[in-house]
Amino acid sequence: MTRRVIEDEEAMSGVDSDKTASLASRQADDSGLLRHRIVTRMFYRLGGDTLKAFVEARAPELTVEPFESDADLGARVANGGAVDLVIWRQQATDTDAIAGVKATLGATYRGPVLLIVDRYDATLVSRALAHGIAGLVSSHMSADMVLCVLRLILAGGTYFPCEPAWFAPATAPAHEPAAVSAGLQRGYGLTPRQLDVLGYICQGMSNKIIARALGMRETTVKAHVMQIMRRLNADNRTQVALRVAQMGFSAPQPISAGSGKD
């Protein structure tokens, strides 16, 4: 019986080790409360201290460490123990916030990063997604909303703004849509049929509706969608629509059902 108990305890230790590793990046205070560790790049001293005071007052499970120096922040992430989230506040002198993150944290850093910027556009959001940034918010967002974003990211989610204008049809000369489509074919290897499917993706249509409209099997549509996502380096249909909208791609008129080949 004693031997069996020992074996059971040893077997459970392997399972428990994974849980222990997942909690290794948190620290417990005197009350035993596990805290998520957040490090932040300060825009100015008052800003960093204000963020720390607000977050820790509203969210006892979070602790914030502000750093005035990028070098100190990078050293803290590299050598100072586990970190659950890095907040990168863009400064007025920064020309490229994402490049600054990579330079400070290192190209191999894989932890979640939240960018706080004064201005953003579809290009910046797309680049942030491509570089694995977990979230991007405006410096004008309310403190309560920022706290909600922090909790979302710490729970494994992501947050990015999305403006309706980014998906609006491009106002361009009549010859430009053809040029955009040709560019997608040359630059990304999309076939004419995949461009047909892409047009419906940009209209928010499901695979079933696309299959009915184009006279294709739903499995064929799904295969085309997967190829489009892979070639555009997109994780989902929304990213696909966002990236081609930036290029000026649009599907101004429905495509006749059953035209073309799979």
C-alpha positions as CSV (number, residue, x, y, z in Angstrom):
1,M,0.0,0.0,0.0
2,T,2.8,2.4,0.9
3,R,4.6,1.6,-2.3
4,R,1.4,2.3,-4.3
5,V,0.9,5.7,-2.6
6,I,4.5,6.7,-3.4
7,E,4.1,5.7,-7.1
8,D,0.8,7.6,-7.3
9,E,2.5,10.7,-5.8
10,E,5.4,10.4,-8.3
11,A,2.9,10.1,-11.2
12,M,1.0,13.1,-10.0
13,S,4.2,15.2,-9.7
14,G,4.6,15.2,-13.5
15,V,1.1,16.6,-13.9
16,D,1.6,19.1,-11.2
17,S,4.9,20.3,-12.6
18,D,3.1,21.8,-15.6
19,K,0.8,23.7,-13.4
20,T,3.7,24.9,-11.3
21,A,5.5,26.1,-14.4
22,S,2.4,28.1,-15.6
23,L,2.3,29.8,-12.2
24,A,6.0,30.5,-12.0
25,S,5.7,33.9,-13.5
26,R,3.4,35.1,-10.7
27,Q,4.4,36.2,-7.2
28,A,2.3,35.8,-4.0
29,D,1.9,38.6,-1.5
30,D,1.5,38.2,2.2
31,S,-2.2,37.3,1.8
32,G,-1.3,34.5,-0.6
33,L,-2.9,36.3,-3.6
34,L,-1.1,35.3,-6.9
35,R,-0.2,38.4,-8.8
36,H,0.5,38.8,-12.6
37,R,3.7,40.7,-13.2
38,I,3.5,43.5,-15.7
39,V,6.5,45.6,-16.7
40,T,6.0,48.9,-18.5
41,R,8.0,51.4,-20.5
42,M,7.3,54.9,-19.1
43,F,6.6,57.9,-21.3
44,Y,7.4,60.1,-18.4
45,R,7.8,59.5,-14.7
46,L,4.3,60.7,-13.6
47,G,2.7,58.6,-16.4
48,G,4.3,55.4,-15.2
49,D,3.6,56.0,-11.6
50,T,0.0,56.9,-12.4
51,L,-0.6,53.8,-14.4
52,K,1.0,51.6,-11.6
53,A,-1.2,53.3,-8.9
54,F,-4.4,53.0,-10.9
55,V,-3.9,49.3,-12.0
56,E,-2.8,48.1,-8.6
57,A,-5.7,49.9,-6.9
58,R,-8.3,48.5,-9.2
59,A,-6.8,45.1,-9.8
60,P,-5.1,43.5,-6.7
61,E,-4.1,40.5,-8.8
62,L,-1.8,42.7,-10.9
63,T,1.6,44.3,-10.1
64,V,3.2,46.9,-12.3
65,E,7.0,47.7,-12.6
66,P,7.7,50.9,-14.5
67,F,11.1,51.4,-16.1
68,E,12.5,54.7,-17.2
69,S,15.3,53.1,-19.3
70,D,14.7,50.8,-22.3
71,A,18.0,49.0,-21.4
72,D,16.8,48.4,-17.8
73,L,13.4,47.1,-19.1
74,G,15.2,44.8,-21.5
75,A,17.5,43.5,-18.8
76,R,14.5,42.9,-16.5
77,V,12.8,40.8,-19.1
78,A,15.9,38.9,-20.0
79,N,17.4,38.3,-16.5
80,G,15.0,39.4,-13.8
81,G,12.6,36.4,-13.7
82,A,9.4,35.7,-15.5
83,V,7.1,38.5,-16.8
84,D,3.4,38.0,-17.8
85,L,3.0,41.1,-19.9
86,V,5.1,44.0,-21.3
87,I,3.5,47.4,-21.9
88,W,5.3,49.4,-24.5
89,R,4.4,53.1,-24.5
90,Q,5.4,54.8,-27.7
91,Q,7.4,58.0,-27.2
92,A,7.2,61.1,-29.4
93,T,10.7,60.5,-30.7
94,D,10.0,56.8,-31.8
95,T,9.8,56.3,-35.5
96,D,8.8,52.7,-35.3
97,A,7.3,51.3,-32.1
98,I,7.4,47.7,-33.3
99,A,11.1,47.9,-34.2
100,G,11.7,49.4,-30.8
101,V,10.0,46.5,-29.1
102,K,12.1,44.0,-31.0
103,A,15.3,45.9,-30.4
104,T,14.7,46.1,-26.6
105,L,13.2,42.7,-25.9
106,G,15.1,40.7,-28.5
107,A,13.8,38.9,-31.6
108,T,13.3,35.7,-29.7
109,Y,11.0,37.1,-27.0
110,R,7.6,35.5,-27.3
111,G,5.7,36.9,-24.3
112,P,2.7,39.1,-24.8
113,V,3.2,42.8,-25.5
114,L,0.7,45.6,-25.4
115,L,1.5,48.7,-27.6
116,I,0.2,52.1,-26.4
117,V,0.4,54.6,-29.3
118,D,-0.8,58.1,-30.0
119,R,-2.0,57.3,-33.5
120,Y,-2.6,54.1,-35.4
121,D,-3.9,53.0,-38.8
122,A,-4.6,49.8,-40.7
123,T,-0.9,49.4,-41.6
124,L,0.3,49.6,-38.0
125,V,-2.4,47.2,-36.8
126,S,-1.5,44.7,-39.6
127,R,2.2,44.9,-38.8
128,A,1.5,44.4,-35.1
129,L,-0.5,41.3,-35.9
130,A,2.2,39.9,-38.2
131,H,4.9,40.5,-35.5
132,G,2.9,38.7,-32.8
133,I,2.0,41.7,-30.7
134,A,-0.9,40.8,-28.3
135,G,-2.7,44.2,-28.3
136,L,-2.7,47.8,-29.5
137,V,-4.5,50.7,-27.9
138,S,-4.6,54.4,-28.2
139,S,-3.1,56.6,-25.5
140,H,-6.5,58.4,-25.4
141,M,-8.3,55.2,-24.3
142,S,-9.8,55.5,-20.8
143,A,-7.9,53.9,-18.0
144,D,-10.8,51.6,-17.2
145,M,-10.8,50.3,-20.8
146,V,-7.0,49.8,-20.7
147,L,-7.4,47.7,-17.6
148,C,-10.0,45.6,-19.4
149,V,-7.5,45.1,-22.2
150,L,-4.8,44.1,-19.8
151,R,-7.0,41.4,-18.2
152,L,-8.1,40.2,-21.7
153,I,-4.5,39.7,-22.8
154,L,-3.4,38.1,-19.5
155,A,-6.3,35.6,-20.0
156,G,-4.8,34.6,-23.4
157,G,-6.8,37.0,-25.6
158,T,-5.8,39.8,-28.0
159,Y,-7.1,43.3,-28.7
160,F,-6.8,45.4,-31.8
161,P,-8.8,48.4,-33.0
162,C,-10.7,48.1,-36.2
163,E,-12.2,51.1,-38.1
164,P,-15.0,50.7,-40.6
165,A,-13.3,53.0,-43.1
166,W,-10.5,50.4,-43.4
167,F,-13.0,48.0,-45.1
168,A,-14.7,50.7,-47.3
169,P,-14.3,50.1,-51.1
170,A,-11.3,52.0,-52.4
171,T,-12.2,55.1,-54.4
172,A,-9.8,54.7,-57.3
173,P,-9.7,55.1,-61.1
174,A,-11.6,52.4,-63.1
175,H,-8.3,50.8,-64.2
176,E,-6.9,50.3,-60.7
177,P,-8.9,47.3,-59.5
178,A,-7.5,45.2,-62.3
179,A,-4.0,46.4,-61.4
180,V,-4.6,45.4,-57.8
181,S,-5.8,42.0,-58.7
182,A,-2.8,41.5,-61.0
183,G,-0.5,42.5,-58.2
184,L,-2.1,39.9,-55.9
185,Q,-1.6,37.3,-58.6
186,R,2.0,38.2,-59.2
187,G,3.0,39.0,-55.6
188,Y,1.1,36.4,-53.7
189,G,0.5,33.7,-56.3
190,L,-3.3,33.9,-56.0
191,T,-5.2,32.3,-58.9
192,P,-8.1,34.0,-60.7
193,R,-10.5,31.6,-58.9
194,Q,-9.0,32.5,-55.5
195,L,-9.5,36.2,-56.4
196,D,-13.2,35.4,-56.9
197,V,-13.3,33.7,-53.5
198,L,-11.4,36.6,-52.0
199,G,-14.0,39.1,-53.2
200,Y,-16.7,37.2,-51.3
201,I,-14.5,37.0,-48.2
202,C,-14.2,40.8,-48.2
203,Q,-18.0,40.9,-48.2
204,G,-18.2,38.7,-45.1
205,M,-19.7,35.7,-46.9
206,S,-19.5,32.2,-45.4
207,N,-18.0,29.3,-47.3
208,K,-21.5,27.9,-48.0
209,I,-22.7,31.1,-49.6
210,I,-19.5,31.4,-51.6
211,A,-19.9,27.9,-52.8
212,R,-23.5,28.5,-53.9
213,A,-22.6,31.8,-55.6
214,L,-19.6,30.4,-57.5
215,G,-21.1,26.9,-58.3
216,M,-18.4,25.2,-56.3
217,R,-18.2,22.5,-53.6
218,E,-17.9,23.9,-50.1
219,T,-14.8,21.8,-49.5
220,T,-13.2,23.4,-52.6
221,V,-14.1,26.9,-51.2
222,K,-12.5,25.9,-47.9
223,A,-9.3,24.8,-49.6
224,H,-9.2,28.1,-51.5
225,V,-9.7,30.1,-48.3
226,M,-6.9,28.2,-46.5
227,Q,-4.5,28.9,-49.5
228,I,-5.5,32.6,-49.5
229,M,-4.8,32.9,-45.7
230,R,-1.5,31.1,-46.1
231,R,-0.3,33.2,-49.0
232,L,-1.3,36.5,-47.3
233,N,0.2,35.3,-44.0
234,A,-3.1,35.9,-42.3
235,D,-4.5,34.0,-39.3
236,N,-8.2,34.5,-40.1
237,R,-10.6,35.9,-42.7
238,T,-10.7,39.3,-41.0
239,Q,-6.9,39.7,-41.4
240,V,-7.3,38.7,-45.0
241,A,-10.0,41.4,-45.7
242,L,-7.9,44.0,-43.8
243,R,-4.7,43.4,-45.7
244,V,-6.2,43.4,-49.2
245,A,-8.3,46.4,-48.3
246,Q,-5.1,48.3,-47.6
247,M,-3.9,47.3,-51.1
248,G,-7.1,48.8,-52.6
249,F,-8.8,45.4,-53.5
250,S,-12.6,45.3,-53.6
251,A,-15.3,43.3,-55.2
252,P,-17.6,46.0,-56.5
253,Q,-20.1,43.6,-58.2
254,P,-21.3,40.1,-57.6
255,I,-19.6,37.4,-59.5
256,S,-21.9,35.2,-61.7
257,A,-22.6,31.8,-60.1
258,G,-21.0,28.8,-61.8
259,S,-18.5,30.8,-63.8
260,G,-15.0,29.6,-64.2
261,K,-13.4,26.4,-63.0
262,D,-12.5,25.2,-59.5
